[in-house]
């Protein structure tokens, strides 16, 4: 495969050689370690219950109605606010 003319090709250094005295390094894949000893005694982290507040299909359709880009941005901000997200900090 030919390189494009606008690229500089790196020169080959003939002095580069593999060191014979270099230690042999073998690849050892990472493995999962043992579980913590006190795992059974730990309390489960608190999980907030899900909120049941949802938008109806009609509300979503009204928010996503026809409009230009500015309307779409405002709609997305209202949807994020309805979902409990801060549109200025969440992405």
Secondary structure, DSSP 8 states (H G I E B T S, - for coil): ----TTS------TT----TTS--------------TTGGGS--------------HHHHHHHT-S--HHHHHHHHHHHHHHTT--TTT--
